[in-house]
């Protein structure tokens, strides 16, 4: 198991229930692949440098996770095809 940081930019116009649903879905993908979510840090709504899908703001969320290296591709594919997640970045913690 390796430690990763996953930063997601979620659409800003979601209500509280939908936003928590997105977070639960991401946590579910991580635990289904045999990983664990160590910490979730919600940074809140921030202004972005450029518009993404006609949005100038986004809700930023940082996940500290432990994953097997061979399961990261499936996680990133799920994140890529989720419409409510505008951008994501998965990095290995040294």
C-alpha beads as a LAMMPS data file, in Angstrom:
LAMMPS data file: protein, C-alpha beads

94 atoms
93 bonds

1 atom types
1 bond types

-500.0 500.0 xlo xhi
-500.0 500.0 ylo yhi
-500.0 500.0 zlo zhi

Masses

1 110.0

Atoms # bond

1 1 1 0.000 0.000 0.000
2 1 1 1.233 3.427 -0.924
3 1 1 0.110 6.815 0.352
4 1 1 -1.518 9.177 -2.162
5 1 1 -3.083 12.616 -2.124
6 1 1 -6.173 13.060 -4.270
7 1 1 -7.415 16.587 -4.931
8 1 1 -10.824 16.940 -6.568
9 1 1 -12.552 20.041 -7.877
10 1 1 -16.300 19.504 -7.574
11 1 1 -18.981 21.603 -9.259
12 1 1 -19.816 24.626 -7.079
13 1 1 -23.585 24.645 -7.658
14 1 1 -24.299 21.328 -5.893
15 1 1 -26.388 21.359 -2.735
16 1 1 -25.088 19.826 0.517
17 1 1 -26.665 16.398 -0.060
18 1 1 -25.333 16.074 -3.617
19 1 1 -21.856 17.247 -2.551
20 1 1 -21.739 14.679 0.266
21 1 1 -22.965 12.049 -2.207
22 1 1 -19.993 12.754 -4.476
23 1 1 -17.603 12.442 -1.522
24 1 1 -19.206 9.167 -0.435
25 1 1 -18.966 7.804 -3.981
26 1 1 -15.220 8.588 -4.148
27 1 1 -14.664 7.015 -0.721
28 1 1 -16.591 3.955 -1.891
29 1 1 -14.399 3.514 -4.967
30 1 1 -11.296 3.683 -2.800
31 1 1 -12.522 1.126 -0.255
32 1 1 -13.883 -1.210 -2.974
33 1 1 -10.425 -1.389 -4.509
34 1 1 -8.919 -2.471 -1.190
35 1 1 -7.629 0.933 -0.131
36 1 1 -8.437 3.169 2.795
37 1 1 -9.298 6.837 3.227
38 1 1 -7.034 8.256 5.928
39 1 1 -8.290 11.852 5.959
40 1 1 -10.724 14.101 4.073
41 1 1 -10.061 17.846 4.101
42 1 1 -12.731 20.059 2.526
43 1 1 -11.095 23.302 1.426
44 1 1 -14.374 24.861 0.337
45 1 1 -15.319 27.009 -2.617
46 1 1 -12.380 28.730 -4.329
47 1 1 -11.990 30.854 -7.422
48 1 1 -10.163 29.110 -10.267
49 1 1 -7.619 30.640 -12.613
50 1 1 -9.768 29.872 -15.666
51 1 1 -13.286 28.696 -16.360
52 1 1 -13.984 24.955 -16.489
53 1 1 -17.361 23.977 -17.974
54 1 1 -18.478 27.624 -17.622
55 1 1 -17.728 27.642 -13.869
56 1 1 -15.330 30.196 -12.396
57 1 1 -15.369 28.566 -8.927
58 1 1 -15.088 25.045 -7.599
59 1 1 -15.341 23.139 -4.334
60 1 1 -11.904 21.745 -3.520
61 1 1 -11.511 18.514 -1.552
62 1 1 -8.271 16.797 -0.470
63 1 1 -8.284 13.048 0.230
64 1 1 -5.300 11.374 1.909
65 1 1 -5.592 7.730 0.868
66 1 1 -3.690 4.455 0.945
67 1 1 -3.955 2.411 -2.263
68 1 1 -2.275 -0.407 -4.098
69 1 1 -0.433 0.985 -7.138
70 1 1 -2.325 -1.220 -9.598
71 1 1 -5.735 0.164 -8.537
72 1 1 -5.016 3.833 -9.256
73 1 1 -5.882 3.548 -12.956
74 1 1 -9.401 2.292 -12.212
75 1 1 -9.936 5.051 -9.635
76 1 1 -8.821 7.742 -12.072
77 1 1 -11.091 6.338 -14.779
78 1 1 -14.076 6.544 -12.408
79 1 1 -13.158 10.124 -11.489
80 1 1 -12.734 11.110 -15.131
81 1 1 -16.241 9.962 -16.083
82 1 1 -18.031 11.528 -13.101
83 1 1 -19.677 14.723 -14.363
84 1 1 -19.789 16.472 -10.994
85 1 1 -15.992 16.237 -10.627
86 1 1 -14.527 18.867 -12.932
87 1 1 -10.830 18.109 -12.316
88 1 1 -8.771 15.739 -10.186
89 1 1 -5.128 15.067 -9.452
90 1 1 -3.710 11.956 -7.808
91 1 1 -0.113 12.263 -6.537
92 1 1 2.153 9.874 -4.677
93 1 1 3.306 11.079 -1.257
94 1 1 7.030 10.485 -0.875

Bonds

1 1 1 2
2 1 2 3
3 1 3 4
4 1 4 5
5 1 5 6
6 1 6 7
7 1 7 8
8 1 8 9
9 1 9 10
10 1 10 11
11 1 11 12
12 1 12 13
13 1 13 14
14 1 14 15
15 1 15 16
16 1 16 17
17 1 17 18
18 1 18 19
19 1 19 20
20 1 20 21
21 1 21 22
22 1 22 23
23 1 23 24
24 1 24 25
25 1 25 26
26 1 26 27
27 1 27 28
28 1 28 29
29 1 29 30
30 1 30 31
31 1 31 32
32 1 32 33
33 1 33 34
34 1 34 35
35 1 35 36
36 1 36 37
37 1 37 38
38 1 38 39
39 1 39 40
40 1 40 41
41 1 41 42
42 1 42 43
43 1 43 44
44 1 44 45
45 1 45 46
46 1 46 47
47 1 47 48
48 1 48 49
49 1 49 50
50 1 50 51
51 1 51 52
52 1 52 53
53 1 53 54
54 1 54 55
55 1 55 56
56 1 56 57
57 1 57 58
58 1 58 59
59 1 59 60
60 1 60 61
61 1 61 62
62 1 62 63
63 1 63 64
64 1 64 65
65 1 65 66
66 1 66 67
67 1 67 68
68 1 68 69
69 1 69 70
70 1 70 71
71 1 71 72
72 1 72 73
73 1 73 74
74 1 74 75
75 1 75 76
76 1 76 77
77 1 77 78
78 1 78 79
79 1 79 80
80 1 80 81
81 1 81 82
82 1 82 83
83 1 83 84
84 1 84 85
85 1 85 86
86 1 86 87
87 1 87 88
88 1 88 89
89 1 89 90
90 1 90 91
91 1 91 92
92 1 92 93
93 1 93 94
